[in-house]
Amino acid sequence: MKNIKFPTAQTILLIIAALVTLLTWLVPAGKYNTLAYDSASNTFIEVAKDETKTLPATQATLDGLSIKIPLEKFTNGDIYKAINIPNTYRELESKPQGLSDFIKSPIKGIIEAADIIFLVLIIGGLIGIINSTGAFDAGIAWLARVLKGREYILIILVTTLIAAGGTTFGLAEETIAFFPILIPVFLAAKYDALVGIACIFIGSSIGTMCSTINPFSTIIASDSAGINWTTGLPGRIFMLLSCLAICIFYIMRYAKRVKNDPTKSIIYDQKEQIEALFGDKKDQTVTFTFRLRLALFVFALCFLVMIIGVSMLDWWFLEMTSTFLVGAIIIGIITQISESDFVETFVKGAADLLGVALIIGIARGVTVIMADGLISDTMLFYASGITEGMYKGLFASVITLIYAGLSFFIPSSSGMAVLTMPIMSPLADTVGIGREIVVNAYQYGLGLFYLINPTGLILASLAVVKVGFNKWLKFIMPLFIVLIVFTLLVMTVSVYL
């Protein structure tokens, strides 16, 4: 039994894909009608089973379809995706996915996730270039000297800053770039790699879970529920500060234990492997020359430009990827790397993250199977009926858990919002509470399950550092349980305030 190893991330995802394929044979196929706004013709497009109808873009049309959303939310672009129309769910002819569909799903997923995959590969190339110059080694050695005796500041700073990015503009996929950069810093501070993973991934998770002004979750979900995004904002700010404090305390407690006794590390058996992977800097002395400082400045500037572009200029993966490619070229010029060495180093750096890119594609393939098997809307339909006749306190907790479950089938926050809010938010009216409770339940449920959701980013994140999912679960489960209990308690109490 000791020789039996926990499966790799790729194998875990393929097992999940196989189970979801089987699920398409057991769960009835079904779909809601959808409604989308066409700005070119100023009309609504309703897509039903066998027909597509053009409807006038008026408030009367929305009211007639029981969509309690102001017309301007569509016309001003706040809701830019097709939404599900309440009370239109219908069972369809079953579309069970077979062996051929299962085999093709990872390929389809890779094609669909090409944008983020190319971002990961280009970031890998950039990191390969910066590592080859020695600039990163010199910067880490300098930072280790500055933080000596105060390494805990690193935990607080990284977790808080990444949570700030998550709560404001949905910093999530972009954090893949931070793992190869920050893990060596945490190792230099005498922590293990799990501390670095936790600060980055948990920071992002809590930030997006308790989004305040994030357009990809809070704003689009509130718009889809027919309420102003500021409704319920004080409660989300309270949750953000509370959950962030709980998580930082948990990470620091573990980090202190590991620092005092490295054998207490959950990944102690991988200590040498991970130090070899990221470089053990303790015996290295690199002169921090002007060129290396300038190279690190350009490297850091890439991330600053990315953040500004995403949060202020409507950038997405194409622009982000281009930024990192240009950054790598500029660093190559600054450090006078020859053209042939640049290409060889860049390709090798990209190859180092190829496994991560494949995990992202395979995970997307799972959602492809669910979409092709037409079972996602069926899950939503049955979930929406569970809360009927509940007391409002119980309703708030159950709806949060329902969203946690749905996030496995619909891992996209914006996709979850537009597909579920028109269906789920009216349920709040039936129990006499504000629709912001459903918006909060959507965010908290999605965010909680994100911490362990294999179809999300956790497996890709762990793959960067070569840490197994089983070890992450061992680390995160006590915190996960505390956050669930705290969240359900807050949700239950909030409906009576």
N, C-alpha and C positions, 0 to 999 in steps of 0.2 A: 504493500500500500504506500510505502514511503516514496516509491519511484513514480507514483502517479502524480503528474503535475496539473495545476489548474490550466485550462485551455487559454490560448492566446486570444487577443481582442478580435482578430479576424475570425477565428473559429467560433467564438461566442456569438458574433453577429450572424454568421452563417447558420448556426443552430437556431437563433431567433428567427431568421428568415424562413427556415424550414418549418418552424412552429406556426408562423403567421401564414405560410402557404397552406398548412393543414387547416388553419382557422377559416380560410376562405371556403373550405368545404363544409364547415359546421355552422358558420354565422350567415344568416340570410343576407343576400345582396339588397341594397336599398340606397335611395338618394333623395335629397331635398331638391326642389326647384331652386334655381339661383337667380339673383338679380344683380346686374352690373350697369353702371352709368356710362353712356357713350358721350363724351364731351364734344366730339365732332358734330353729332347730329342733335345734341341736347335731348336725348331720349334715354329711357331705360330699356335694357335688353333682358327679357326673362327667358331662361332656358329651362324647359320642362323635358319630359321623357322623350317625346317624339317631335317636338316642335320648338321653335324659337319665335318669341313674340316681341314686337316693338311697342313699348308703352310710353305715354307722355310723361316727361320728367316733371311731375307735380307732386305736391304734398298729398293730394287726394289719392293718387296712385299708391303712394306708400301706405296711407291709412287703410286703403282698401285691401292691401296685402297683409295687414296687421303688423307692419314694420313701423315701430314707434321711434323713428329717427328723423330729425329735421332734414328737409330737402337740401339745405345748404351744406350739410356734411358731405353730400355726394358732389354737388356742383363746384365746391371750392377745393376738391381733391383730398379732403381728409380721409374719405373712404374710397380707395382706388382699386380694390379687389372686389370680385363678385361675392355677395353674401348669400347665406342660406335664407330662404323664405319660410317663416313659421307655418306650421300646420300643413306642409306640402309633402311630408315624407311619404314615400311609397316604396313597397318592395318591388324589386326588379328580378328579372330572370337571373338565376344564380350564375356567377362567373368564377367558379373555382379555378385557382391557379395550379397548373400542373408542374411536372418535373422540368419541362422546358422553360417555363416562366421563372421557376426558382433559379435555374442555371443562368438565365439571362439577366436576372434582377441586379446582381452586382455591377454588370456592365452598364445597364441602364442608369443605375445609381451614380456610377463614375461620370457618365456623360452629363447627367443632370447637375451633379455637384462640381462640374469642371471649373467654375469660377473660383470656388474656395480651394480646390485642389491646386490650381495654378498659383494662387496666393501662397499656399504652404510651400510649394516647390521653389518659388522665387525667393521667399524668405530663407529657405534652406541654403540657397545659393549665396545670398547676402551674408548669412552667418558664417558660411565657409570662407568667404573673402575676409571678413573682419577677424576671424580666428587666425587665419594664415598670416596676418600682418603682425600679430603679437599685441595689438592695441587692447584687445579684450583682457588678456592676461595682466597687462600693466594696469588697466583700470580697476580690475578686481583686487589686485594687490594693494593699490592705493586706497580703495574703499574699505578693505579689511583693516587697514591701519587706522583709518578715520573712525571706524565704528568699534574699535577694540574696547571691550567691556560694556558696550551699549548696543550689542547686536539686536536686542529686542526691538529697537527702533525700526529696524528693517521690516520686521513682521507687521508692526502697526502701520507703517508708511505704505508698504506694498498693498496690503489688504484693503486699506482705506481708499487709496487712490484708484485701485481697480474697481472697487465697489462704487466709487463716484462716477467712473466711466459707465458702469452697468446701469446705474439708476438714471443717468441723464440721456445717454444715446444708445444704450443696449450693447455695451462692450461685451462680446461673447466669442464669436469665431476668431476675432482678431487676437485674442489672448494666446492662441497657439504660438504666436511669434515670441511671446515673452518667456516661454519655458526654457529654451536653450540659452537664453540670455541671462535669466535670473537664477536658475538652479546653481550655476557655479558660484554665484555670490553667496547664496545660502550655505553651500558647502564650505566656502572660505570662512564663513562665520561660525563654523563648527556645528551646524545643524545637519539633518539628513535631507535627502531630496524630497521626502514627503512634506516637510515644512514648507518648502518652496512651492510644491504643487498645490498645497492647501491654501496658501496665501493668494495665489493667482486664481485658482479655480473657484474656491469658496468666495473670494472677494467678488468675482464676476457673477457668481450664482446669486449671492445675497443682494448685490446691486440690481440685477435684473428682476429678481423675485420681488423686491420692494421698490420697483420703478416709480419715480416721481414725475419726471417730464419726458420719459422715454417714448419717442413717437412710434416705435415698433411694438409697443405693448400697451402702456397706460393710455396714451392718446387715442390710438386706433380702437382699443377695446371700449373706452368710454364713448367714443363717437358711434361705434356699432351698437352700443347699449342705449343710445339716445340721450346721454347726459353729458354735462361739461366735465372735462378731464380734471378740473380742480375739485370736483365733488369727491370727498373721501381722501383728499390729499393729506390732511393732518394725520389721519390714521396710518397712511403709508409711510410718512416721515417717522412716526413713532416706531413702526415695525422695522424700518431701515436701521435706525440707531440702536434699537434693542437687539436685533438679530446680529448686527455687526459687532456689538460689544460681546455677545455670547460667543460668537465665532472666534474673535481675536483672543478672548480669554482661553478658549479651548485649545487653539493652536499654540499659544504661548506656554500653556501648561505642558503640552506634549513636547514642545521645543526645549524647554528647560530640563525636562527629564532626559532627553536625548543628549543634550549638551553636557550634563553632569555624568552620564553613563551611556556612551554610544551603543552598548549592547542592548539597551532598552528600545532601540529603534525597531520598528516593525519590519524595516527592510535592511536590517543589519547584515543579513547574509549576502546582500548585494552591494555592500559598502565599497569594496574594491572595484567591482564592475562599474558602478556609477561614477566613481572618482576617475577611473580610466576613461570612461566615455566623455566626461566633461573636463577632464584634466585636473590633476591634483596640484594646486598652485602653491602649496606651502613651501616647497623647496626651490621655487623659481623666482628669479629676480630679473625683471625686464625694465629697461630704461624707458621712462614715460616721455618720449621725445615730443617735439612740437607736431611732427607729422602724425604721430599716433594719437595725440590729443585731438587734432583736427579730424582724423578719421572717426574717432569715437563721437565727436560732436555731430558729424554728418549722419552717423548711424542713429544717434538719439533724435536728430532732426527728422529723420524718416518717420518715426513714430508720432512725433508732434504734428507733422504735416498730415499724416493719416488721420489723427484724431480731429484736427481742425476740419479736414475735408469731409469726414463722415458726419460730424456734428453740425457743420455750418454750410457746407457747399453741396449737399446731396450726393456725395461720392459713394461708390459702392466698390465691389471687388475689382473691377477693371482699373479704376483709378488708384486704388490701394496697391494693387500688384505693380502697376507702372511706377509708383513712387519708390518701392523697394528695389526695382530693377535699376532705376536711375541712380539711387543711392549707392548700389553696389559698384556701378561704373565709376561714379565720382570717387569713391574710396579707393578703387583700383588705381585711378589716376594720381590721387594724393600720395599714395604709398609706393607709386612707381612699380607696380606689378606688371610684368611683361604680358603681352596679349595672349600668348599661348598658355602661360601659367594661370592667367585670369580665367580663361575658358575652362581649363581643366579643374581648377579649384571650385569654380562656380557650379559646374556639373556634379562634382563629387559632393558638395554641400547640399545640392538639391536631392541627390540620390539618398543622402542620409535621412531625409524626411519622406521618402517615397512610401514607406510602410504606413506612415501617418496618413498620407493622402489616400491610400487604398482603403484604410479603415473608414474614412469620411465617405468615400464612395459606396462601400458595402452597407454602411448605416443608412445612407439615402436609399439604397436598393430595397430595404425593408419597407419604407414608406411607399415605394413604387408598387410593391406587391399588394399592400393594403388598398391603394388607390385603384389599381387595376382590378382587384377583387371586389370592389364596391362595398367594403365593410366599414369604412370609417364613419359614414353617416348613420349606419345602423347602430354602431356603438353610441353615437351621440343621441339618437332617438330614444334608445332604451335608458340611457343615463338620465335624460331629461324627465323621464317618468318616475324615477326612483323617489324624488323629493315630494311627490304629491301628498298633500294633507299633513305635512310635518309642522311641528312648532318651529318658530323662527330661529331660536337658538340652535336647535338640532339641524335645521336647514342650512345655516351658515357653515357649520362644520362639515356636513355631508357633501355640500356642493364643492367645498375645498378639496375633499378627498376624491370626488368624482373628476375634478379637473386634473388632479395628480394622475389618475388612471388614464384619462383621455390623452394626456401629454405623451404617453407611449405611442399612441396611434397617430397623433398630430403634434410632432415635436416643435414645429415652427410657431413662435409666439404670435406673429401677425396672422398666420394662417388660422391658428386656433381662435383668435379674436373674431375675425370676420365670419368664420364658419359657425361658431357656437353662440356668440353674444345675441344675435337676433332670436335664437331659440331659447337660451338659458336666462337672459335678463328679465323677460316678462314673468318668469317664475317668482321673482322677488315681489312682484305686485300681488301675487296670489297669497303670500304669507304676510303682507303688510310691512315690508322693509324696503329701504332704498336700493336702487339698482347698483349703486356703488359697491354694495356688499358682494354682488356677483362679480363685479370687475376685480375686486380685491381677492375673492376666492380663486378666480382665474389666474391671477398673478402669483399668489402664494402657492397654490397647488402645482402649477407649472414649475415654479422655482424650487420647491421642495424636492420634487421627483427628479429634477434636473441634476441634483447632486449625485444620483446613482443611476440615471437613465442610460442604458447601454446604447440606445438609438440617438442619444445626444452627442455631446462633445467629450465626455469623460474618457472614453476608451482611446480616442485620438490623442487626448492630452497625456494620458498615462503612457502611451506608446512612445512619445517623444523622449521620456525619461526611462523607458524600459521597466516600468513598474507594473505588476500584475493587478488585474481588477479585484482579485480576492484580497490583496493587501490593502487596497484602497477601501474596500468594504469594511475590513477590520478596523481601519483608522476612523472612518467617517460614521459608522453606525451609531455610536453613543451620541455624537452631536446631532445626527439625523433624527434620532428619537426625541431628544430635547427640543429641537426646533419644531417637530410635528406637534408635540404636546403644547408648547408655548403658542404656536400659531392657532391651533384649534381653540385654545382658551381665549385668546384675543378675539378671534372671530365670533365666538359664542357671546362674549361679554359685549362686543361692539354693537350688536343689534338691539341691545336694551339701553344704550346710552343716548 
